[in-house]
């Protein structure tokens, strides 16, 4: 689904070039002299909007080159991510936190993220706050159509798909092994969306149920899921870590079977790694079973994935039934919002709007039923399916 380009291309290009030239730290390491070199000039090409971007932010691709004081020219294609303007997917504004997280990860860790050239919170420059990233080439498993149906993984052998899946898990584990206190990432646990702990995140979503506006058919199962989650809080015995938030294959750029970059920190918080593992597993389930597709052969099942993640973190995964249900609930709310935005803004013809809100709510009902049965039987359902 292509989100319409919302700016005059010449205006965006001239204003961004001026901003880059006025911010020496945006020079990066490509130009002679290294980061922060004075006298760096920028030339920007024609901006384009990628066809597969979502609604939570606006992406612009620009061919670009830097010219240093010595006259040496370096090609450095850019991606500009603008804060939401027309399409407001979330009820909270966390753009500044997203930018700070990306900058810290790029500067101080070996987590594979795109280069960060800087960010600007003043909307007067480009019409919205923005962050400038280096473009990373590669393949991204798509949501629409799902990667189980179309895309680069279709052409892979089953064993290669398994390695892609594992590479995604390894990259996610690298995030979870970080020490947020040492890195100065404590701000990710801020009150509105990203508080520390699953129960607090649940409360943040619950405060904004009217914003997400699930339809009448889904209200019952959403209410029942909320009740179960309130009645069965997780123990959360392990140290708090950085939670990626939107942890899924669709936020990973692959070069062959290797991870080139992980993307998108709009749902970042502090908490337990199980939050991300539950989301990772649930989004894959939604993009296969949830929309009536078979999973690609070779992808490890839930039990194998949970066992592998326990190996990567060096401890058992705890309370996965809770985190899987929490993931399904959050996804149901977001799917309702996305479907509403697509319809309200005419991003697709009415007869072509996929019923992702209905698919998500139906899957939530199945996950809730499995969770209840698993708890009644005295077993953690994390290895099911």
Short mmCIF file of the C-alpha atoms (twelve columns), coordinates in Angstrom:
data_MODEL
# 
_entry.id   MODEL 
# 
loop_
_atom_site.group_PDB 
_atom_site.id 
_atom_site.type_symbol 
_atom_site.label_atom_id 
_atom_site.label_alt_id 
_atom_site.label_comp_id 
_atom_site.label_asym_id 
_atom_site.label_seq_id 
_atom_site.Cartn_x 
_atom_site.Cartn_y 
_atom_site.Cartn_z 
_atom_site.pdbx_PDB_model_num 
ATOM 1   C CA . UNK A 1   0.000   0.000   0.000  1 
ATOM 2   C CA . UNK A 2   1.550   3.275   -1.115 1 
ATOM 3   C CA . UNK A 3   1.046   6.260   1.182  1 
ATOM 4   C CA . UNK A 4   0.801   9.403   -0.976 1 
ATOM 5   C CA . UNK A 5   3.830   11.707  -1.064 1 
ATOM 6   C CA . UNK A 6   2.809   14.749  0.963  1 
ATOM 7   C CA . UNK A 7   5.411   17.405  0.104  1 
ATOM 8   C CA . UNK A 8   6.607   19.555  -2.746 1 
ATOM 9   C CA . UNK A 9   9.772   17.679  -3.816 1 
ATOM 10  C CA . UNK A 10  11.857  20.771  -4.604 1 
ATOM 11  C CA . UNK A 11  10.943  22.436  -1.317 1 
ATOM 12  C CA . UNK A 12  11.784  19.330  0.693  1 
ATOM 13  C CA . UNK A 13  15.091  18.862  -1.088 1 
ATOM 14  C CA . UNK A 14  16.255  22.466  -0.678 1 
ATOM 15  C CA . UNK A 15  15.220  22.714  2.965  1 
ATOM 16  C CA . UNK A 16  16.780  19.382  3.891  1 
ATOM 17  C CA . UNK A 17  20.040  20.224  2.107  1 
ATOM 18  C CA . UNK A 18  20.211  23.493  4.031  1 
ATOM 19  C CA . UNK A 19  19.521  21.683  7.298  1 
ATOM 20  C CA . UNK A 20  22.229  19.103  6.625  1 
ATOM 21  C CA . UNK A 21  24.768  21.800  5.804  1 
ATOM 22  C CA . UNK A 22  23.865  23.689  8.998  1 
ATOM 23  C CA . UNK A 23  24.404  20.586  11.155 1 
ATOM 24  C CA . UNK A 24  28.083  19.551  10.930 1 
ATOM 25  C CA . UNK A 25  27.397  16.407  12.914 1 
ATOM 26  C CA . UNK A 26  25.281  15.196  9.997  1 
ATOM 27  C CA . UNK A 27  28.393  14.829  7.844  1 
ATOM 28  C CA . UNK A 28  28.936  11.288  9.079  1 
ATOM 29  C CA . UNK A 29  32.168  9.415   8.465  1 
ATOM 30  C CA . UNK A 30  32.007  9.207   4.688  1 
ATOM 31  C CA . UNK A 31  33.598  12.595  3.979  1 
ATOM 32  C CA . UNK A 32  37.323  13.210  4.365  1 
ATOM 33  C CA . UNK A 33  37.973  14.383  7.880  1 
ATOM 34  C CA . UNK A 34  35.283  12.293  9.528  1 
ATOM 35  C CA . UNK A 35  32.193  13.204  11.494 1 
ATOM 36  C CA . UNK A 36  31.514  16.867  12.109 1 
ATOM 37  C CA . UNK A 37  33.796  18.147  9.337  1 
ATOM 38  C CA . UNK A 38  33.213  21.826  8.519  1 
ATOM 39  C CA . UNK A 39  32.592  22.804  4.913  1 
ATOM 40  C CA . UNK A 40  30.644  19.710  3.924  1 
ATOM 41  C CA . UNK A 41  28.224  20.282  1.072  1 
ATOM 42  C CA . UNK A 42  25.195  18.181  0.228  1 
ATOM 43  C CA . UNK A 43  23.498  17.467  -3.079 1 
ATOM 44  C CA . UNK A 44  20.121  15.741  -2.960 1 
ATOM 45  C CA . UNK A 45  18.308  13.988  -5.772 1 
ATOM 46  C CA . UNK A 46  14.621  13.482  -6.456 1 
ATOM 47  C CA . UNK A 47  12.700  12.314  -3.363 1 
ATOM 48  C CA . UNK A 48  10.465  9.268   -3.658 1 
ATOM 49  C CA . UNK A 49  8.114   7.474   -1.280 1 
ATOM 50  C CA . UNK A 50  8.642   3.707   -0.979 1 
ATOM 51  C CA . UNK A 51  5.579   1.682   -2.027 1 
ATOM 52  C CA . UNK A 52  5.347   -0.547  1.032  1 
ATOM 53  C CA . UNK A 53  5.570   1.880   3.951  1 
ATOM 54  C CA . UNK A 54  3.080   1.801   6.770  1 
ATOM 55  C CA . UNK A 55  1.008   4.499   8.434  1 
ATOM 56  C CA . UNK A 56  2.954   5.197   11.615 1 
ATOM 57  C CA . UNK A 57  5.406   7.512   9.906  1 
ATOM 58  C CA . UNK A 58  6.274   8.843   6.483  1 
ATOM 59  C CA . UNK A 59  9.418   7.679   4.691  1 
ATOM 60  C CA . UNK A 60  11.188  9.549   1.911  1 
ATOM 61  C CA . UNK A 61  14.111  8.119   -0.089 1 
ATOM 62  C CA . UNK A 62  16.638  10.551  -1.531 1 
ATOM 63  C CA . UNK A 63  19.748  9.964   -3.597 1 
ATOM 64  C CA . UNK A 64  22.410  12.096  -1.934 1 
ATOM 65  C CA . UNK A 65  26.096  12.912  -1.996 1 
ATOM 66  C CA . UNK A 66  28.453  14.750  0.317  1 
ATOM 67  C CA . UNK A 67  31.331  16.868  -0.882 1 
ATOM 68  C CA . UNK A 68  34.076  17.614  1.610  1 
ATOM 69  C CA . UNK A 69  36.299  20.645  1.917  1 
ATOM 70  C CA . UNK A 70  38.914  18.770  -0.111 1 
ATOM 71  C CA . UNK A 71  36.457  18.343  -2.987 1 
ATOM 72  C CA . UNK A 72  36.059  14.594  -2.513 1 
ATOM 73  C CA . UNK A 73  32.514  13.442  -3.223 1 
ATOM 74  C CA . UNK A 74  30.900  10.472  -1.490 1 
ATOM 75  C CA . UNK A 75  27.546  8.943   -2.406 1 
ATOM 76  C CA . UNK A 76  25.353  8.423   0.663  1 
ATOM 77  C CA . UNK A 77  21.665  7.768   -0.149 1 
ATOM 78  C CA . UNK A 78  19.334  8.906   2.613  1 
ATOM 79  C CA . UNK A 79  16.057  7.923   4.187  1 
ATOM 80  C CA . UNK A 80  14.081  10.667  5.906  1 
ATOM 81  C CA . UNK A 81  11.494  9.495   8.397  1 
ATOM 82  C CA . UNK A 82  8.940   12.164  9.275  1 
ATOM 83  C CA . UNK A 83  6.706   12.081  12.319 1 
ATOM 84  C CA . UNK A 84  3.047   11.284  11.561 1 
ATOM 85  C CA . UNK A 85  1.082   14.177  10.129 1 
ATOM 86  C CA . UNK A 86  -1.993  13.037  8.269  1 
ATOM 87  C CA . UNK A 87  -2.104  9.458   9.551  1 
ATOM 88  C CA . UNK A 88  -2.062  9.168   13.352 1 
ATOM 89  C CA . UNK A 89  -1.719  5.470   14.168 1 
ATOM 90  C CA . UNK A 90  -0.849  5.863   17.861 1 
ATOM 91  C CA . UNK A 91  -2.462  8.116   20.468 1 
ATOM 92  C CA . UNK A 92  0.906   9.138   21.910 1 
ATOM 93  C CA . UNK A 93  3.783   11.148  20.479 1 
ATOM 94  C CA . UNK A 94  7.095   9.368   21.032 1 
ATOM 95  C CA . UNK A 95  9.017   10.594  18.025 1 
ATOM 96  C CA . UNK A 96  11.778  12.207  20.074 1 
ATOM 97  C CA . UNK A 97  12.324  8.988   22.029 1 
ATOM 98  C CA . UNK A 98  12.493  6.944   18.815 1 
ATOM 99  C CA . UNK A 99  15.186  9.222   17.443 1 
ATOM 100 C CA . UNK A 100 17.238  9.155   20.633 1 
ATOM 101 C CA . UNK A 101 17.085  5.356   20.822 1 
ATOM 102 C CA . UNK A 102 18.220  5.008   17.199 1 
ATOM 103 C CA . UNK A 103 21.094  7.438   17.746 1 
ATOM 104 C CA . UNK A 104 22.307  5.676   20.893 1 
ATOM 105 C CA . UNK A 105 22.127  2.249   19.270 1 
ATOM 106 C CA . UNK A 106 23.995  3.460   16.183 1 
ATOM 107 C CA . UNK A 107 26.670  5.227   18.213 1 
ATOM 108 C CA . UNK A 108 27.222  3.019   21.234 1 
ATOM 109 C CA . UNK A 109 26.238  -0.568  20.361 1 
ATOM 110 C CA . UNK A 110 26.771  -3.231  17.747 1 
ATOM 111 C CA . UNK A 111 23.032  -3.612  17.112 1 
ATOM 112 C CA . UNK A 112 22.699  -3.414  13.312 1 
ATOM 113 C CA . UNK A 113 20.775  -0.187  12.721 1 
ATOM 114 C CA . UNK A 114 21.011  2.310   9.840  1 
ATOM 115 C CA . UNK A 115 23.445  5.209   10.222 1 
ATOM 116 C CA . UNK A 116 21.778  8.188   11.905 1 
ATOM 117 C CA . UNK A 117 22.694  11.610  10.500 1 
ATOM 118 C CA . UNK A 118 20.633  13.519  13.038 1 
ATOM 119 C CA . UNK A 119 17.086  14.487  13.913 1 
ATOM 120 C CA . UNK A 120 15.038  17.668  14.112 1 
ATOM 121 C CA . UNK A 121 11.998  18.242  16.329 1 
ATOM 122 C CA . UNK A 122 11.069  21.686  14.954 1 
ATOM 123 C CA . UNK A 123 8.244   21.103  12.428 1 
ATOM 124 C CA . UNK A 124 9.020   24.380  10.701 1 
ATOM 125 C CA . UNK A 125 11.905  22.808  8.756  1 
ATOM 126 C CA . UNK A 126 10.050  20.099  6.784  1 
ATOM 127 C CA . UNK A 127 6.512   20.407  8.094  1 
ATOM 128 C CA . UNK A 128 7.005   17.740  10.773 1 
ATOM 129 C CA . UNK A 129 9.782   16.492  13.062 1 
ATOM 130 C CA . UNK A 130 12.134  14.159  11.216 1 
ATOM 131 C CA . UNK A 131 15.182  11.927  11.464 1 
ATOM 132 C CA . UNK A 132 17.723  11.426  8.675  1 
ATOM 133 C CA . UNK A 133 19.094  7.923   8.226  1 
ATOM 134 C CA . UNK A 134 21.512  6.274   5.856  1 
ATOM 135 C CA . UNK A 135 19.782  3.963   3.415  1 
ATOM 136 C CA . UNK A 136 20.558  0.259   3.859  1 
ATOM 137 C CA . UNK A 137 20.024  -1.930  0.820  1 
ATOM 138 C CA . UNK A 138 18.441  -5.353  1.124  1 
ATOM 139 C CA . UNK A 139 15.172  -7.252  1.280  1 
ATOM 140 C CA . UNK A 140 12.401  -6.825  3.850  1 
ATOM 141 C CA . UNK A 141 9.750   -9.515  4.468  1 
ATOM 142 C CA . UNK A 142 6.509   -7.763  3.567  1 
ATOM 143 C CA . UNK A 143 3.235   -7.541  5.475  1 
ATOM 144 C CA . UNK A 144 1.022   -6.779  2.455  1 
ATOM 145 C CA . UNK A 145 1.050   -9.192  0.695  1 
ATOM 146 C CA . UNK A 146 2.450   -11.330 3.540  1 
ATOM 147 C CA . UNK A 147 5.901   -12.834 3.152  1 
ATOM 148 C CA . UNK A 148 4.257   -16.267 3.395  1 
ATOM 149 C CA . UNK A 149 2.665   -15.468 0.036  1 
ATOM 150 C CA . UNK A 150 5.091   -13.237 -1.854 1 
ATOM 151 C CA . UNK A 151 8.628   -11.883 -1.645 1 
ATOM 152 C CA . UNK A 152 12.234  -12.973 -1.492 1 
ATOM 153 C CA . UNK A 153 11.666  -15.759 1.057  1 
ATOM 154 C CA . UNK A 154 9.374   -17.597 -1.373 1 
ATOM 155 C CA . UNK A 155 12.373  -18.361 -3.583 1 
ATOM 156 C CA . UNK A 156 14.483  -19.709 -0.720 1 
ATOM 157 C CA . UNK A 157 15.005  -23.318 0.210  1 
ATOM 158 C CA . UNK A 158 13.414  -24.313 3.546  1 
ATOM 159 C CA . UNK A 159 16.811  -24.513 5.271  1 
ATOM 160 C CA . UNK A 160 17.644  -20.992 4.117  1 
ATOM 161 C CA . UNK A 161 14.327  -19.692 5.474  1 
ATOM 162 C CA . UNK A 162 15.172  -21.252 8.822  1 
ATOM 163 C CA . UNK A 163 18.477  -19.380 8.824  1 
ATOM 164 C CA . UNK A 164 16.728  -16.091 8.022  1 
ATOM 165 C CA . UNK A 165 14.325  -16.677 10.939 1 
ATOM 166 C CA . UNK A 166 17.236  -17.481 13.243 1 
ATOM 167 C CA . UNK A 167 19.160  -14.402 12.129 1 
ATOM 168 C CA . UNK A 168 16.152  -12.301 13.122 1 
ATOM 169 C CA . UNK A 169 16.109  -13.923 16.552 1 
ATOM 170 C CA . UNK A 170 19.849  -13.375 17.011 1 
ATOM 171 C CA . UNK A 171 19.465  -9.681  16.160 1 
ATOM 172 C CA . UNK A 172 16.572  -9.334  18.609 1 
ATOM 173 C CA . UNK A 173 18.568  -11.070 21.345 1 
ATOM 174 C CA . UNK A 174 21.354  -8.553  20.798 1 
ATOM 175 C CA . UNK A 175 18.885  -5.815  21.710 1 
ATOM 176 C CA . UNK A 176 17.731  -7.685  24.797 1 
ATOM 177 C CA . UNK A 177 21.269  -8.221  26.063 1 
ATOM 178 C CA . UNK A 178 21.907  -4.467  26.231 1 
ATOM 179 C CA . UNK A 179 22.130  -2.694  29.573 1 
ATOM 180 C CA . UNK A 180 19.704  0.250   29.225 1 
ATOM 181 C CA . UNK A 181 21.046  1.919   32.359 1 
ATOM 182 C CA . UNK A 182 24.634  1.942   31.104 1 
ATOM 183 C CA . UNK A 183 23.524  3.271   27.704 1 
ATOM 184 C CA . UNK A 184 21.346  6.018   29.148 1 
ATOM 185 C CA . UNK A 185 18.133  4.512   27.759 1 
ATOM 186 C CA . UNK A 186 16.059  4.951   30.894 1 
ATOM 187 C CA . UNK A 187 13.855  7.481   29.083 1 
ATOM 188 C CA . UNK A 188 12.362  4.607   27.073 1 
ATOM 189 C CA . UNK A 189 10.379  3.715   30.190 1 
ATOM 190 C CA . UNK A 190 8.376   6.934   30.199 1 
ATOM 191 C CA . UNK A 191 4.813   7.156   31.524 1 
ATOM 192 C CA . UNK A 192 2.535   7.443   28.481 1 
ATOM 193 C CA . UNK A 193 3.300   4.352   26.428 1 
ATOM 194 C CA . UNK A 194 6.659   2.968   27.401 1 
ATOM 195 C CA . UNK A 195 6.484   2.412   31.153 1 
ATOM 196 C CA . UNK A 196 8.450   -0.390  32.763 1 
ATOM 197 C CA . UNK A 197 6.477   -3.612  32.864 1 
ATOM 198 C CA . UNK A 198 3.775   -5.405  30.910 1 
ATOM 199 C CA . UNK A 199 0.929   -4.400  33.214 1 
ATOM 200 C CA . UNK A 200 1.760   -0.717  32.760 1 
ATOM 201 C CA . UNK A 201 1.880   -1.106  28.973 1 
ATOM 202 C CA . UNK A 202 -1.481  -2.844  29.098 1 
ATOM 203 C CA . UNK A 203 -2.880  0.083   31.074 1 
ATOM 204 C CA . UNK A 204 -1.541  2.545   28.483 1 
ATOM 205 C CA . UNK A 205 -3.444  0.791   25.708 1 
ATOM 206 C CA . UNK A 206 -6.546  0.431   27.856 1 
ATOM 207 C CA . UNK A 207 -6.643  4.193   28.474 1 
ATOM 208 C CA . UNK A 208 -6.952  4.748   24.729 1 
ATOM 209 C CA . UNK A 209 -9.517  2.146   23.678 1 
ATOM 210 C CA . UNK A 210 -11.745 4.813   22.150 1 
ATOM 211 C CA . UNK A 211 -8.865  6.046   19.982 1 
ATOM 212 C CA . UNK A 212 -8.298  2.593   18.502 1 
ATOM 213 C CA . UNK A 213 -12.076 2.176   18.113 1 
ATOM 214 C CA . UNK A 214 -12.560 -1.543  17.559 1 
ATOM 215 C CA . UNK A 215 -15.916 -2.312  15.988 1 
ATOM 216 C CA . UNK A 216 -18.856 -3.722  17.921 1 
ATOM 217 C CA . UNK A 217 -18.139 -7.285  16.846 1 
ATOM 218 C CA . UNK A 218 -14.699 -7.206  18.467 1 
ATOM 219 C CA . UNK A 219 -15.539 -5.369  21.696 1 
ATOM 220 C CA . UNK A 220 -16.494 -8.513  23.555 1 
ATOM 221 C CA . UNK A 221 -13.291 -10.443 22.876 1 
ATOM 222 C CA . UNK A 222 -11.169 -7.344  23.571 1 
ATOM 223 C CA . UNK A 223 -12.898 -6.924  26.923 1 
ATOM 224 C CA . UNK A 224 -12.456 -10.602 27.775 1 
ATOM 225 C CA . UNK A 225 -8.768  -10.495 26.871 1 
ATOM 226 C CA . UNK A 226 -8.266  -7.413  29.048 1 
ATOM 227 C CA . UNK A 227 -9.936  -9.156  31.964 1 
ATOM 228 C CA . UNK A 228 -7.731  -12.249 31.626 1 
ATOM 229 C CA . UNK A 229 -4.559  -10.179 31.373 1 
ATOM 230 C CA . UNK A 230 -5.480  -8.148  34.452 1 
ATOM 231 C CA . UNK A 231 -6.191  -11.350 36.391 1 
ATOM 232 C CA . UNK A 232 -2.942  -13.123 35.392 1 
ATOM 233 C CA . UNK A 233 -0.040  -10.626 35.606 1 
ATOM 234 C CA . UNK A 234 3.399   -12.037 34.766 1 
ATOM 235 C CA . UNK A 235 6.002   -12.487 37.475 1 
ATOM 236 C CA . UNK A 236 8.686   -10.404 35.661 1 
ATOM 237 C CA . UNK A 237 11.499  -11.739 37.837 1 
ATOM 238 C CA . UNK A 238 14.337  -10.839 35.488 1 
ATOM 239 C CA . UNK A 239 16.172  -7.524  35.082 1 
ATOM 240 C CA . UNK A 240 14.482  -4.929  32.916 1 
ATOM 241 C CA . UNK A 241 15.900  -4.546  29.432 1 
ATOM 242 C CA . UNK A 242 15.252  -2.593  26.259 1 
ATOM 243 C CA . UNK A 243 12.116  -3.786  24.466 1 
ATOM 244 C CA . UNK A 244 12.146  -3.224  20.694 1 
ATOM 245 C CA . UNK A 245 8.351   -3.075  20.622 1 
ATOM 246 C CA . UNK A 246 7.606   -3.724  16.942 1 
ATOM 247 C CA . UNK A 247 9.780   -6.827  16.843 1 
ATOM 248 C CA . UNK A 248 9.012   -8.744  13.639 1 
ATOM 249 C CA . UNK A 249 10.593  -9.930  10.417 1 
ATOM 250 C CA . UNK A 250 8.937   -7.023  8.603  1 
ATOM 251 C CA . UNK A 251 11.189  -4.602  10.506 1 
ATOM 252 C CA . UNK A 252 14.408  -6.313  9.462  1 
ATOM 253 C CA . UNK A 253 16.456  -5.649  6.326  1 
ATOM 254 C CA . UNK A 254 18.159  -8.807  5.106  1 
ATOM 255 C CA . UNK A 255 21.065  -9.164  2.743  1 
ATOM 256 C CA . UNK A 256 20.792  -12.779 1.744  1 
ATOM 257 C CA . UNK A 257 20.404  -14.697 4.993  1 
ATOM 258 C CA . UNK A 258 22.092  -12.045 7.134  1 
ATOM 259 C CA . UNK A 259 20.573  -9.128  9.020  1 
ATOM 260 C CA . UNK A 260 21.731  -5.810  7.597  1 
ATOM 261 C CA . UNK A 261 19.598  -3.584  9.843  1 
ATOM 262 C CA . UNK A 262 16.736  -3.618  12.312 1 
ATOM 263 C CA . UNK A 263 14.192  -0.813  12.013 1 
ATOM 264 C CA . UNK A 264 11.451  1.127   13.775 1 
ATOM 265 C CA . UNK A 265 11.487  2.082   17.452 1 
ATOM 266 C CA . UNK A 266 8.023   3.650   17.673 1 
ATOM 267 C CA . UNK A 267 6.866   1.042   20.232 1 
ATOM 268 C CA . UNK A 268 10.120  0.979   22.234 1 
ATOM 269 C CA . UNK A 269 9.900   0.536   25.998 1 
ATOM 270 C CA . UNK A 270 11.603  -1.137  28.934 1 
ATOM 271 C CA . UNK A 271 10.516  -4.517  30.186 1 
ATOM 272 C CA . UNK A 272 10.973  -8.231  29.635 1 
ATOM 273 C CA . UNK A 273 12.269  -9.839  26.403 1 
ATOM 274 C CA . UNK A 274 9.136   -11.996 26.357 1 
ATOM 275 C CA . UNK A 275 7.227   -8.885  25.247 1 
ATOM 276 C CA . UNK A 276 9.150   -8.851  21.976 1 
ATOM 277 C CA . UNK A 277 9.197   -12.619 21.560 1 
ATOM 278 C CA . UNK A 278 5.421   -12.736 21.952 1 
ATOM 279 C CA . UNK A 279 4.992   -9.994  19.321 1 
ATOM 280 C CA . UNK A 280 7.482   -11.663 16.944 1 
ATOM 281 C CA . UNK A 281 5.610   -14.966 17.140 1 
ATOM 282 C CA . UNK A 282 2.143   -13.475 17.006 1 
ATOM 283 C CA . UNK A 283 2.774   -11.261 13.971 1 
ATOM 284 C CA . UNK A 284 4.099   -14.265 12.059 1 
ATOM 285 C CA . UNK A 285 0.991   -16.204 13.039 1 
ATOM 286 C CA . UNK A 286 -1.244  -13.334 11.947 1 
ATOM 287 C CA . UNK A 287 0.479   -13.151 8.543  1 
ATOM 288 C CA . UNK A 288 -0.082  -16.864 7.983  1 
ATOM 289 C CA . UNK A 289 -2.907  -18.562 9.861  1 
ATOM 290 C CA . UNK A 290 -4.541  -15.233 10.702 1 
ATOM 291 C CA . UNK A 291 -5.142  -14.393 7.037  1 
ATOM 292 C CA . UNK A 292 -5.753  -17.935 5.835  1 
ATOM 293 C CA . UNK A 293 -2.258  -18.797 4.577  1 
ATOM 294 C CA . UNK A 294 0.034   -21.714 5.307  1 
ATOM 295 C CA . UNK A 295 3.395   -20.842 6.867  1 
ATOM 296 C CA . UNK A 296 6.393   -21.180 4.614  1 
ATOM 297 C CA . UNK A 297 8.052   -24.601 4.953  1 
ATOM 298 C CA . UNK A 298 11.286  -24.471 6.910  1 
ATOM 299 C CA . UNK A 299 10.312  -21.747 9.374  1 
ATOM 300 C CA . UNK A 300 10.704  -23.063 12.931 1 
ATOM 301 C CA . UNK A 301 7.496   -23.525 14.903 1 
ATOM 302 C CA . UNK A 302 6.674   -21.820 18.164 1 
ATOM 303 C CA . UNK A 303 8.180   -24.470 20.427 1 
ATOM 304 C CA . UNK A 304 11.463  -24.495 18.512 1 
ATOM 305 C CA . UNK A 305 11.580  -20.700 18.466 1 
ATOM 306 C CA . UNK A 306 10.976  -20.419 22.207 1 
ATOM 307 C CA . UNK A 307 13.666  -23.033 22.887 1 
ATOM 308 C CA . UNK A 308 16.120  -21.232 20.617 1 
ATOM 309 C CA . UNK A 309 15.435  -17.887 22.272 1 
ATOM 310 C CA . UNK A 310 15.969  -19.368 25.704 1 
ATOM 311 C CA . UNK A 311 19.331  -20.585 24.433 1 
ATOM 312 C CA . UNK A 312 20.209  -17.137 23.069 1 
ATOM 313 C CA . UNK A 313 19.352  -15.376 26.351 1 
ATOM 314 C CA . UNK A 314 20.641  -18.106 28.621 1 
ATOM 315 C CA . UNK A 315 17.418  -18.475 30.590 1 
ATOM 316 C CA . UNK A 316 13.952  -20.032 30.171 1 
ATOM 317 C CA . UNK A 317 11.182  -17.933 28.703 1 
ATOM 318 C CA . UNK A 318 8.549   -17.167 31.342 1 
ATOM 319 C CA . UNK A 319 4.797   -16.516 31.140 1 
ATOM 320 C CA . UNK A 320 4.643   -16.769 27.331 1 
ATOM 321 C CA . UNK A 321 0.890   -17.363 27.500 1 
ATOM 322 C CA . UNK A 322 0.489   -13.850 28.919 1 
ATOM 323 C CA . UNK A 323 2.812   -12.165 26.398 1 
ATOM 324 C CA . UNK A 324 1.258   -13.944 23.409 1 
ATOM 325 C CA . UNK A 325 -2.205  -12.818 24.463 1 
ATOM 326 C CA . UNK A 326 -0.944  -9.286  25.133 1 
ATOM 327 C CA . UNK A 327 0.565   -9.239  21.638 1 
ATOM 328 C CA . UNK A 328 -2.703  -10.404 20.098 1 
ATOM 329 C CA . UNK A 329 -4.682  -7.760  21.989 1 
ATOM 330 C CA . UNK A 330 -2.322  -4.939  20.997 1 
ATOM 331 C CA . UNK A 331 -2.383  -6.112  17.394 1 
ATOM 332 C CA . UNK A 332 -6.178  -6.194  17.369 1 
ATOM 333 C CA . UNK A 333 -6.310  -2.580  18.533 1 
ATOM 334 C CA . UNK A 334 -3.732  -1.453  15.970 1 
ATOM 335 C CA . UNK A 335 -5.423  -3.410  13.175 1 
ATOM 336 C CA . UNK A 336 -8.699  -1.658  13.959 1 
ATOM 337 C CA . UNK A 337 -6.985  1.720   13.758 1 
ATOM 338 C CA . UNK A 338 -5.146  0.897   10.512 1 
ATOM 339 C CA . UNK A 339 -8.308  -0.352  8.827  1 
ATOM 340 C CA . UNK A 340 -10.160 2.785   9.853  1 
ATOM 341 C CA . UNK A 341 -7.404  5.063   8.502  1 
ATOM 342 C CA . UNK A 342 -7.275  3.226   5.168  1 
ATOM 343 C CA . UNK A 343 -11.015 3.669   4.743  1 
ATOM 344 C CA . UNK A 344 -11.252 7.247   5.998  1 
ATOM 345 C CA . UNK A 345 -8.411  8.520   3.802  1 
ATOM 346 C CA . UNK A 346 -9.239  6.451   0.725  1 
ATOM 347 C CA . UNK A 347 -5.811  4.798   0.576  1 
ATOM 348 C CA . UNK A 348 -7.430  1.822   -1.161 1 
ATOM 349 C CA . UNK A 349 -10.712 1.458   -3.062 1 
ATOM 350 C CA . UNK A 350 -13.477 0.426   -0.651 1 
ATOM 351 C CA . UNK A 351 -13.797 -3.038  -2.200 1 
ATOM 352 C CA . UNK A 352 -10.037 -3.658  -1.837 1 
ATOM 353 C CA . UNK A 353 -9.576  -2.776  1.832  1 
ATOM 354 C CA . UNK A 354 -8.324  -5.975  3.501  1 
ATOM 355 C CA . UNK A 355 -10.337 -6.886  6.604  1 
ATOM 356 C CA . UNK A 356 -7.268  -6.977  8.825  1 
ATOM 357 C CA . UNK A 357 -9.336  -5.750  11.771 1 
ATOM 358 C CA . UNK A 358 -11.645 -8.763  11.482 1 
ATOM 359 C CA . UNK A 359 -8.747  -11.171 10.950 1 
ATOM 360 C CA . UNK A 360 -6.965  -9.807  14.034 1 
ATOM 361 C CA . UNK A 361 -10.056 -10.033 16.253 1 
ATOM 362 C CA . UNK A 362 -10.783 -13.587 15.125 1 
ATOM 363 C CA . UNK A 363 -7.218  -14.613 15.898 1 
ATOM 364 C CA . UNK A 364 -7.456  -12.893 19.294 1 
ATOM 365 C CA . UNK A 365 -10.480 -15.049 20.097 1 
ATOM 366 C CA . UNK A 366 -8.475  -18.195 19.270 1 
ATOM 367 C CA . UNK A 367 -5.464  -17.055 21.280 1 
ATOM 368 C CA . UNK A 368 -7.656  -16.246 24.280 1 
ATOM 369 C CA . UNK A 369 -9.314  -19.659 24.097 1 
ATOM 370 C CA . UNK A 370 -5.915  -21.402 23.881 1 
ATOM 371 C CA . UNK A 371 -4.620  -19.358 26.814 1 
ATOM 372 C CA . UNK A 372 -7.584  -20.226 29.004 1 
ATOM 373 C CA . UNK A 373 -7.325  -23.913 28.154 1 
ATOM 374 C CA . UNK A 374 -3.577  -23.943 28.705 1 
ATOM 375 C CA . UNK A 375 -3.834  -22.319 32.121 1 
ATOM 376 C CA . UNK A 376 -6.741  -24.571 33.108 1 
ATOM 377 C CA . UNK A 377 -4.587  -27.571 32.227 1 
ATOM 378 C CA . UNK A 378 -1.729  -26.167 34.280 1 
ATOM 379 C CA . UNK A 379 0.565   -25.781 31.293 1 
ATOM 380 C CA . UNK A 380 2.299   -22.850 29.642 1 
ATOM 381 C CA . UNK A 381 0.970   -22.667 26.098 1 
ATOM 382 C CA . UNK A 382 4.129   -21.035 24.777 1 
ATOM 383 C CA . UNK A 383 5.134   -24.109 22.834 1 
ATOM 384 C CA . UNK A 384 1.820   -24.640 21.091 1 
ATOM 385 C CA . UNK A 385 1.294   -24.190 17.351 1 
# 
